[in-house]
Amino acid sequence: MTPLLAFLIKLPLALAVFVVIAYAGTVSRRIAGVLLTFPILNGIAIIASPQPVVVADAIYPLVIFNCVLFALVITYPGALPPVRALPRHARLFTRVATWSIAWLAGAYVITDHRAAIPGASILLAGSTAFAILFMALCWSNAESSRTEADDPSPHWRRFIAFWGNRIGAARIAFFVLAYACLFWVTRGALEEKWVGMASALPLPGFFAVAALMDDAESAAPAPHALLPMRDTLFLGPLLVIPFNWMFAHLLATVFASDDHLARYLVLFAFWAAAALGLLLLVPRVAAYLDRRPQKTNGPEGPFAS
């Protein structure tokens, strides 16, 4: 696959992830929390690589790191970095740039020492145990998850209204520019594990969280407005690790490297199955945990800032 073709495929998908997560965050924070690590760009990196298993193996620990970083960003919105005094677009730029630098530093260390980190099965088991424990201890209350206003208009109208303005257009333009720069820089990777690292950069998620955080701050002081996204955040590895493992091994053992149509059809089928699982699982988990008696330590749980 040529660099230009790869860019033309990846950019619309990355942009779609960004706009969907940001809008989903205004409707259902908990769905948006899992979407932050949805394996759209992972799948493209795996399908485009001559060593799909190596790329997938590099991604497993990074998606867990992504969840930890997002949890910190959401829990402590004024700490990474404190930018409320800056103009609106400067806040978006500063937040995304700071989070990306923090991610690159951590992801580089993880990728460089990948051989010392357990494989997919152990990471999946550990992620499952941690997700259950985290949701049991840190689940925010039901009131904080109500993000959708009493608006009878259909979702497509609200989606257009959310993005069809000067602020939405500026955010999209900035995202396209940032993603284009990142893509061309990462074309110089010397090993497939670094390709896996680059594909795990949650740039669409960073933009979406920064946009939602900015909107929450502009509407009213709401330091914990995004906490419901954190509720389901650690379900992400439970989706991404099996997805990447099955997809990578299927490509490596069944499909020829030049059979692009079949490989992309399988990828779309995997995406559809993952999305269906997300839509079936998250509302049921949320409904069950929302019925529990509320804890006295508030929606922040033990991570109160």
C-alpha positions, -999 to +999 in steps of 0.1 A: +000+000+000+014+034-010+018+061+016-007+083-002-033+056-004-028+047+033-033+084+042-064+087+021-079+056+038-068+065+074-077+102+075-115+099+069-117+070+094-097+090+120-119+121+114-150+099+117-138+085+150-133+121+163-166+135+152-186+104+164-169+103+198-174+140+204-210+139+195-216+106+214-202+123+244-231+148+243-256+120+242-241+091+262-209+097+280-206+060+288-208+049+252-182+076+243-159+062+271-155+029+253-153+046+219-122+064+230-103+031+224-124+016+196-100-002+172-107+017+140-071+028+134-056-003+149-074-024+123-061-003+095-025-005+108-028-043+111-043-048+077-016-026+060+014-043+077+033-072+063+036-084+099+001-080+114+008-101+145+038-079+154+017-048+150-011-062+171+013-074+198+027-038+201-008-024+205-020-045+235-002-028+263-006+006+246-044+005+247-042-001+285-018+029+288-043+049+267-070+041+293-049+051+322-040+084+305-076+092+296-087+084+332-061+109+346-072+135+320-109+131+328-104+129+366-081+159+369-093+182+340-074+212+354-041+195+359-030+184+324-027+213+317-045+242+335-056+263+305-090+278+314-076+313+311-066+308+275-087+316+244-110+287+233-089+274+203-057+279+223-072+256+251-079+229+225-044+231+210-026+232+243-045+203+258-041+180+228-004+189+224+003+183+261-016+150+262+001+138+230+036+146+244+028+127+276+015+098+255+045+097+233+069+096+263+050+067+279+043+048+247+080+050+236+091+034+269+064+007+267+072-001+230+109-002+236+105-027+265+076-047+249+095-079+252+094-077+290+056-071+291+032-101+292+013-112+261-023-108+250-039-135+273-023-122+305-030-085+296-066-094+288-071-113+321-055-084+341-076-058+322-108-077+329-101-079+366-091-043+368-122-031+348-145-050+372-128-036+403-126+000+389-163+000+380-173-014+413-153+013+432-154+043+410-187+043+392-202+078+391-238+083+401-267+081+378-274+118+378-240+127+364-246+104+334-276+123+321-260+143+293-287+145+267-310+175+269-347+174+265-345+179+227-371+161+206-352+167+173-336+136+156-300+128+162-289+138+126-302+174+132-284+176+165-252+162+149-253+188+122-259+215+147-230+203+169-205+204+140-221+229+116-207+260+131-175+280+132-161+263+163-169+228+149-153+236+116-122+250+133-118+218+154-121+196+123-096+217+104-071+215+133-076+178+136-070+172+099-038+193+101-025+175+132-033+140+118-016+148+085+016+159+102+016+128+125+009+104+096+038+116+075+062+117+104+054+081+114+061+069+078+098+067+088+093+039+113+121+013+110+103-016+127+067-029+127+064-025+164+068+013+160+040+012+134+019-004+160+028+023+185+019+051+161-015+035+152-023+033+190-020+071+194-055+081+205-054+114+187-092+113+178-100+106+214-077+135+226-095+159+203-129+146+214-122+148+251-107+183+247-137+195+227-162+181+253-141+195+282-141+229+265-179+228+259-185+218+295-163+247+308-180+272+284-215+262+295-208+263+333-181+253+357-184+215+358-151+200+370-166+164+368-188+167+338-169+140+319-167+115+348-193+091+332-169+086+303-144+073+328-170+048+341-167+026+310-132+036+299-115+004+311-139-018+291-119-007+261-091-032+264-117-060+268-128-050+233-095-041+216-073-070+227-095-098+215-103-078+183-067-072+174-056-107+183-082-125+162-080-101+133-042-102+131-039-140+133-067-144+108-048-122+083-015-140+090-029-175+085-059-172+060-056-143+037-029-135+011-012-101+016-024-090-019-061-100-013-070-064-002-108-067-009-113-098+013-091-083+041-111-051+042-144-069+041-133-090+071-121-058+089-156-042+083-172-073+097-150-072+128-158-035+133-196-042+130-194-071+155-173-049+179-198-020+176-228-043+182-211-058+213-205-023+226-241-012+221-254-043+237-230-044+267-225-008+279-262+001+285-268-031+304-237-026+326-247+010+332-283+001+341-271-025+366-245-003+383-268+027+383-293+008+404-268+003+432-271+026+463-249+057+459-217+059+478-211+088+501-178+098+485-195+113+455-192+107+417-154+110+419-150+078+439-116+074+454-100+096+427-114+128+440-093+158+431 
